[in-house]
Amino acid sequence: MADPDDQGVYCGEDQETVISLVFNELRMEGSLPWEVILLSNLEVLNLDRNKLSGPIPSRMSELTRLSYFWTRRNKFRVFSCYQFHRFRGKPSDRDSSLQLGDDDALTCGCQS
């Protein structure tokens, strides 16, 4: 597993498969592009402490290898209840460290 604190883009042993994107504290602005879901072997996505906003791509749940997804101190918007509870640390079917910051304005419509 790639280290979620090492800044940069990291590839797997084959040097062709992206497994980690760590871009924290870079003052990046804009939204998270939907194309991130094309990185099917992604294990780490750390975007902490930037100025990103907009929705989190609805198909993020397709990244089944994603174990670290950190977005603290950004301004992402509402997305599906499934993603909300998965990323907020509700019980899931695997052990992971999926974290959205408390300062993100995220909610869902269900009562669970």
C-alpha positions, -999 to +999 in steps of 0.1 A: +000+000+000+012+035-008+018+059+020-011+084+022+013+112+034+039+110+006+032+139-018+030+132-055+018+105-079+029+070-073+027+039-095+025+002-087+054-022-093+047-022-130+054+015-131+023+020-153-006+017-128-014+048-106-020+037-071-016+069-051-024+106-056-013+128-027-019+165-033-024+180+001-018+217+010-012+228-026-039+254-027-055+237-056-089+251-067-117+237-088-135+204-087-125+167-085-127+155-122-149+125-129-120+109-147-105+100-113-128+069-115-107+057-144-078+050-120-092+016-111-062+006-090-061+037-069-055+030-032-048+065-019-064+098-027-053+126-003-066+160-012-065+176+023-062+213+028-069+226-007-097+248-020-116+222-040-153+223-043-183+208-062-196+173-061-175+142-055-180+120-086-210+098-081-191+067-093-163+070-067-176+038-051-163+019-082-128+024-069-129-008-049-092-006-039-094+029-025-085+026+012-075+062+019-097+091+007-089+123+026-106+156+017-104+177+049-106+215+045-122+215+011-157+225+002-172+194-015-210+193-019-237+167-012-235+133-029-253+100-026-263+086+008-242+055+001-211+076-004-219+099+025-220+070+050-191+052+034-169+082+036-181+094+070-170+061+085-203+043+090-199+005+090-188-008+057-178-042+043-141-036+047-116-018+069-105+015+055-096+051+063-120+071+043-122+106+058-141+137+049-134+167+071-160+181+095-157+214+078-170+200+045-206+209+039-218+174+033-251+159+042-275+132+028-312+128+029-316+096+048-321+092+085-295+065+092 
